[in-house]
Amino acid sequence: MDYDTIVILGPTASGKTRLGVGIAREMDGEIVSADSRQVYRGMDIGTGKDLEEYGDVPYHLIDILDPGEEFNVFRFQRLCFAAVEEICAGGRLPVIVGGTGLYLDAVLRGYRMVEVPEDPGLRAALCLLPGEELASRLLALNPRLHNTTDLLDRERLVRAIEIADYERSHEPEPLPELHPVVFGVRWERSVLRERITARLEARLASGMIEEVERLHRRGVPYETLEFYGLEYRFVARFLKGELNRNDLFQKLNSAIHDFAKRQETWFRRMERQGVAIHWLDGAGEPQEEALRLLRRC
């Protein structure tokens, strides 16, 4: 066969996990999660791990860190390539599944990054600058900035400048070469909206608020939870008394719909930049459609 890796991507609530597990089961594969939050232990409902769907299918990059530990695109890229190598060495097929576009793009298009140590001297100088000047400095160093969220938070800005400055004088290590087949799960917009709303209702009913309460009792500050995605951000605000239960649902539901649109925009951007995505109809038989295409590869 002409491929060594399968990738399944799609917006939230598109059914990509079920599809990935189904394909992995049919093709003697193992799942590699491409999700920026499923790496954290104890963050199960809010991140949609859906571990019950995996059955006997092995998975990687899930439950590998405690909340509060740093995880970023560089670390994901290295761990993902290592997992793919391990799976291939065992004679099985890696199936990368996720919706975090930045992480997927970093692997599929081979972002060239280096591991960057902290620079106390640079940090001391940067702490004296206003946020606007930090943002301008970052964009001057890296005009093709991948992650624009770095511009919104001062700590991320400083770290991003530190990285961009270091990369100017250090060559990244060569990356493994993948030969993937990439599938995307697509739904008609109104149907996807219904699926998102139904899944949010199910998550709230199955204990998502209680999950966030447990994380906070274990020592994860509300401020940290704010950075772990929409579900944790809005539930944390509810637990702090900033939102009532109805506002929690309505505002979170609307925010997830907007997030799904941003995911779809990112995937279209990946296509424009050369990633070939075979789109599957989520309302049809996506697994059978994918397997038919794979048999022809």
GIFEN-V328621 format. One record per residue. N is the residue number from 1. RES is the residue in one letter. SS is DSSP state (H for helix, E for strand, L for the rest). PSI is psi in whole degrees, -180 to 180 (* if undefined). OMEGA is omega in whole degrees, 0 to 359 (none if undefined). Layout:
n:res:ss:psi:omega
N:RES:SS:PSI:OMEGA
N:RES:SS:PSI:OMEGA
//
This chain:
n:res:ss:psi:omega
1:M:L:154:186
2:D:L:6:180
3:Y:L:154:178
4:D:L:-3:182
5:T:E:144:172
6:I:E:140:177
7:V:E:132:176
8:I:E:120:178
9:L:E:167:178
10:G:E:166:179
11:P:L:169:178
12:T:L:143:178
13:A:L:18:181
14:S:L:-11:180
15:G:L:21:184
16:K:H:-33:179
17:T:H:-48:179
18:R:H:-42:179
19:L:H:-46:180
20:G:H:-43:179
21:V:H:-41:179
22:G:H:-44:179
23:I:H:-42:179
24:A:H:-41:181
25:R:H:-40:181
26:E:H:-29:190
27:M:L:21:178
28:D:L:53:183
29:G:E:174:175
30:E:E:143:183
31:I:E:137:168
32:V:E:115:183
33:S:E:129:175
34:A:L:66:182
35:D:L:131:186
36:S:L:-10:184
37:R:L:-22:182
38:Q:L:-8:175
39:V:L:-19:188
40:Y:E:132:177
41:R:L:143:176
42:G:L:-7:177
43:M:L:79:190
44:D:L:-55:185
45:I:L:-47:183
46:G:L:-26:180
47:T:L:-7:179
48:G:L:44:180
49:K:L:-38:178
50:D:L:47:185
51:L:H:-23:179
52:E:H:-21:180
53:E:H:-20:187
54:Y:L:-32:182
55:G:L:-123:181
56:D:L:10:179
57:V:L:121:180
58:P:L:152:178
59:Y:E:159:184
60:H:E:156:178
61:L:L:33:172
62:I:L:134:179
63:D:L:48:180
64:I:L:-9:182
65:L:E:158:170
66:D:L:147:176
67:P:L:137:183
68:G:L:-25:176
69:E:L:146:183
70:E:L:136:173
71:F:L:136:184
72:N:L:180:186
73:V:H:-35:178
74:F:H:-49:182
75:R:H:-40:178
76:F:H:-48:183
77:Q:H:-46:181
78:R:H:-45:181
79:L:H:-35:179
80:C:H:-48:178
81:F:H:-38:179
82:A:H:-41:179
83:A:H:-42:178
84:V:H:-44:179
85:E:H:-42:180
86:E:H:-43:181
87:I:H:-45:179
88:C:H:-38:179
89:A:H:-28:177
90:G:L:5:177
91:G:L:19:181
92:R:L:174:187
93:L:E:122:176
94:P:E:134:176
95:V:E:102:181
96:I:E:125:185
97:V:E:129:176
98:G:E:176:180
99:G:L:4:178
100:T:L:97:189
101:G:H:-41:180
102:L:H:-43:182
103:Y:H:-45:179
104:L:H:-44:181
105:D:H:-38:181
106:A:H:-33:179
107:V:H:-46:185
108:L:H:-33:180
109:R:L:4:171
110:G:L:54:175
111:Y:L:132:180
112:R:L:108:185
113:M:L:157:176
114:V:L:155:177
115:E:L:123:191
116:V:L:119:176
117:P:L:161:176
118:E:L:146:180
119:D:L:95:184
120:P:H:-39:181
121:G:H:-46:178
122:L:H:-42:180
123:R:H:-40:179
124:A:H:-39:179
125:A:H:-40:182
126:L:H:-30:184
127:C:L:-15:180
128:L:L:-10:186
129:L:L:147:175
130:P:L:161:184
131:G:H:-39:181
132:E:H:-39:180
133:E:H:-35:176
134:L:H:-45:180
135:A:H:-43:179
136:S:H:-40:180
137:R:H:-41:179
138:L:H:-46:181
139:L:H:-31:176
140:A:H:-38:179
141:L:H:-35:186
142:N:L:78:182
143:P:L:-23:181
144:R:L:47:183
145:L:L:125:180
146:H:L:-45:189
147:N:L:92:183
148:T:H:-11:176
149:T:H:-19:177
150:D:H:-24:182
151:L:H:-11:188
152:L:H:-13:185
153:D:L:130:185
154:R:H:-43:181
155:E:H:-42:178
156:R:H:-38:178
157:L:H:-49:181
158:V:H:-46:180
159:R:H:-41:180
160:A:H:-38:176
161:I:H:-43:178
162:E:H:-44:180
163:I:H:-49:182
164:A:H:-39:180
165:D:H:-42:181
166:Y:H:-39:185
167:E:H:-21:180
168:R:L:-25:184
169:S:L:11:180
170:H:L:128:180
171:E:L:134:176
172:P:L:156:177
173:E:L:151:177
174:P:L:148:182
175:L:L:152:174
176:P:L:153:179
177:E:L:124:178
178:L:L:152:173
179:H:L:78:188
180:P:E:157:162
181:V:E:124:186
182:V:E:125:176
183:F:E:142:173
184:G:E:143:179
185:V:E:125:184
186:R:E:139:177
187:W:L:153:170
188:E:L:138:191
189:R:H:-46:183
190:S:H:-34:179
191:V:H:-41:178
192:L:H:-39:178
193:R:H:-42:178
194:E:H:-40:180
195:R:H:-41:179
196:I:H:-46:181
197:T:H:-44:180
198:A:H:-39:181
199:R:H:-37:177
200:L:H:-44:177
201:E:H:-43:181
202:A:H:-39:181
203:R:H:-41:177
204:L:H:-39:180
205:A:H:-27:184
206:S:L:5:171
207:G:L:26:181
208:M:H:-39:178
209:I:H:-43:179
210:E:H:-34:177
211:E:H:-44:180
212:V:H:-38:176
213:E:H:-44:180
214:R:H:-43:179
215:L:H:-42:180
216:H:H:-40:178
217:R:H:-29:180
218:R:L:1:174
219:G:L:6:177
220:V:L:115:183
221:P:L:152:176
222:Y:H:-35:181
223:E:H:-36:177
224:T:H:-42:180
225:L:H:-30:179
226:E:L:-28:184
227:F:L:-3:184
228:Y:L:33:173
229:G:L:171:189
230:L:H:-45:184
231:E:H:-45:182
232:Y:H:-36:180
233:R:H:-49:184
234:F:H:-37:178
235:V:H:-38:177
236:A:H:-41:178
237:R:H:-36:175
238:F:H:-45:181
239:L:H:-26:176
240:K:L:-3:180
241:G:L:12:181
242:E:L:-16:178
243:L:L:146:170
244:N:L:175:187
245:R:H:-40:180
246:N:H:-43:178
247:D:H:-37:177
248:L:H:-51:183
249:F:H:-49:185
250:Q:H:-47:182
251:K:H:-40:179
252:L:H:-42:179
253:N:H:-46:179
254:S:H:-41:181
255:A:H:-37:179
256:I:H:-38:176
257:H:H:-44:178
258:D:H:-38:179
259:F:H:-41:179
260:A:H:-38:177
261:K:H:-41:179
262:R:H:-37:176
263:Q:H:-45:181
264:E:H:-38:177
265:T:H:-42:180
266:W:H:-43:181
267:F:H:-39:176
268:R:H:-38:177
269:R:H:-42:177
270:M:H:-41:179
271:E:H:-43:180
272:R:H:-27:182
273:Q:L:14:169
274:G:L:-1:178
275:V:L:118:179
276:A:L:115:181
277:I:E:125:175
278:H:E:109:185
279:W:E:133:180
280:L:E:144:179
281:D:E:111:181
282:G:L:-27:181
283:A:L:-7:180
284:G:L:-129:178
285:E:L:73:188
286:P:H:-35:181
287:Q:H:-46:180
288:E:H:-40:179
289:E:H:-44:180
290:A:H:-44:181
291:L:H:-36:177
292:R:H:-43:180
293:L:H:-41:181
294:L:H:-34:179
295:R:H:-25:181
296:R:H:-12:182
297:C:L:*:none
//
